[in-house]
Amino acid sequence: MSIAAVLHPRGATSGGALHDIPFVAFDTETTGLHASDRLVELGAVRFRGDVVEGEWSTLVDPGTLIPAEATLVHGIRRQDVTGSPPAAEALPAFLGFIEGAALVGHNAPFDIRVLAHELLRAGLPLPDNPVLDTCAIPRRLHLDVPNHRLDTLAHRFGVPQGRGHRALADARVARGLLEAYLRDLGPAAESLVRLALTQDSVLLSFRRYASEEVPPSPLVALMRRARAELRAVIVASADDGMAARPRRVSPRDVYSLGGTVYVEADCHEDGSVRTFRADRIALARLA
């Protein structure tokens, strides 16, 4: 059952219960403070109501140096991630862990953009999960706090904190904050959560916040035409090897992130969803 169906059950006179929705609180640690920086750790907590259904975390090898200023924040050094999987290998497990859940993050737009960059680099699809920002809710409610940092809000609501700026520990705090908002701030907080999960005008999601305006090009026009006409496209990408082996795909969407255009498509050969960098597509024609 979809999240919208839980919140607005057919024939019900009032909304469905939030405790029936699976949530995943998540957090990232990175090589820097820009959304284009690389992932070095990812942690998540899956819960429903007050029951934790599972936890997941991994260090990630960013394939580059971890600057000293980043290590000062999270304590993760280059030698700590040696032998850890790169993002392309770690992210499929994360996508499986969050399937069917609403996501919860603190200052979530930053984490969404980091993950979107990594997913697109890895040729993976952007997930459809709606996202709640635990930083935004107290702002919208004009809560009287000195700032909206994770540790400040955790102290305000009595949420236990582990080692700060580590992904799983901060994901646990984000979960605790959502529970505290719903418990202590009452109907106003619940109304904001429902709105954020269901209304297109305020919905925070990978697709809405991770994509920039796509610059026009013949390739973009071709992909959009194929999608509108429900036609397949034959593409050959350098990502498929030096021979750029052609494959038949059905375009789903076109993204631009960090100045790079990506095409997401269903592959007819193996049934997977693939993401191609547009600048690496050597051939594209309607099938």
C-alpha positions, -999 to 999 in steps of 0.1 A, spaced: 0 0 0 13 35 -9 19 61 17 -8 83 2 -33 54 5 -24 50 42 -29 87 49 -61 90 29 -78 56 30 -107 53 6 -140 58 23 -125 70 56 -140 100 73 -106 110 87 -69 105 77 -50 73 83 -26 69 112 10 81 108 22 51 129 11 28 101 36 44 77 71 29 75 98 56 79 135 55 73 156 82 90 189 86 72 221 106 72 253 110 51 289 120 59 309 134 30 342 147 18 330 183 22 301 207 25 290 209 -11 263 186 -25 288 176 -53 312 162 -26 316 124 -23 299 101 1 321 85 29 294 71 52 257 64 50 234 53 78 197 46 82 171 35 107 138 19 96 109 23 119 71 22 122 55 40 151 77 35 181 91 2 167 125 1 151 124 -25 123 161 -24 114 193 -4 111 217 -2 82 250 16 77 282 15 58 314 34 53 320 43 16 352 46 -3 349 80 -21 377 71 -45 395 104 -35 412 120 -6 392 130 25 402 166 33 415 172 68 387 198 74 361 171 67 378 146 90 377 172 118 339 171 115 332 134 113 365 118 122 366 95 92 401 92 76 412 78 42 425 47 59 392 41 76 374 36 43 401 15 27 384 -18 17 349 -3 20 326 -5 -10 324 25 -34 290 42 -36 280 23 -67 282 -9 -47 268 4 -15 237 22 -28 217 -7 -42 215 -21 -6 203 13 6 177 15 -21 164 -19 -9 164 -8 27 142 23 20 118 7 -4 82 17 4 91 41 32 90 79 38 125 92 44 134 115 74 166 136 74 179 167 91 187 194 66 175 168 42 180 187 9 218 185 14 217 147 19 193 143 -10 216 161 -34 247 142 -22 229 109 -28 214 120 -61 249 128 -74 261 94 -63 231 75 -77 234 92 -111 272 87 -112 265 50 -105 239 47 -132 212 40 -106 176 55 -106 165 82 -83 140 68 -57 104 81 -55 103 82 -17 89 114 -1 113 131 23 106 149 56 131 175 69 134 175 107 151 209 104 121 225 85 93 214 109 103 236 139 111 264 115 76 263 101 61 262 136 83 291 147 97 272 176 117 293 201 152 279 198 186 296 193 192 276 161 180 246 142 211 224 144 206 187 151 223 189 185 203 220 196 169 204 187 179 171 203 187 189 235 154 209 233 133 177 229 154 154 251 165 131 223 196 110 232 226 117 211 254 93 202 287 103 185 278 135 166 284 137 128 284 99 123 257 88 99 239 61 119 241 81 152 226 112 135 200 91 117 189 78 151 186 114 164 165 124 133 142 95 141 139 107 177 132 142 166 103 132 144 88 112 173 93 141 197 76 166 173 46 144 169 45 138 207 52 173 220 40 197 193 7 180 187 -17 184 158 3 213 142 33 190 137 12 161 125 -5 184 100 28 195 86 40 159 83 9 149 64 12 179 41 49 172 34 41 136 25 11 141 2 10 176 -13 29 183 -45 34 219 -36 55 211 -6 67 175 -14 104 171 -8 118 143 -31 149 133 -50 133 141 -83 120 175 -73 151 188 -54 180 170 -70 173 181 -106 183 214 -122 168 228 -154 178 206 -183 195 225 -211 179 218 -246 197 195 -270 188 171 -298 194 142 -275 171 157 -248 144 164 -274 147 128 -287 143 113 -253 114 134 -244 97 126 -277 102 89 -271 87 92 -236 57 112 -248 50 87 -277 58 56 -256 85 46 -280 118 28 -274 152 42 -282 184 24 -293 213 38 -273 250 31 -272 269 45 -242 306 46 -234 296 34 -199 288 0 -215 324 -5 -226 347 6 -254 325 -10 -280 295 11 -268 272 -19 -272 237 -7 -284 208 -15 -262 170 -9 -265 156 13 -237 124 32 -229 132 66 -215 117 75 -181 131 109 -173 159 133 -180 179 151 -152 205 177 -149 227 178 -118 259 197 -113 258 207 -150 257 170 -162 226 157 -180 214 121 -173 189 99 -190 169 74 -169 154 45 -188 140 10 -186 164 -15 -203 146 -40 -225 175 -65 -223 176 -72 -186 146 -54 -171 167 -31 -151 164 7 -147 196 24 -159 208 59 -158 231 71 -186 253 102 -187 242 121 -218 277 132 -227 287 95 -229 259 84 -252 275 78 -286 243 68 -304 206 75 -299 178 68 -323 142 59 -322 136 22 -324 
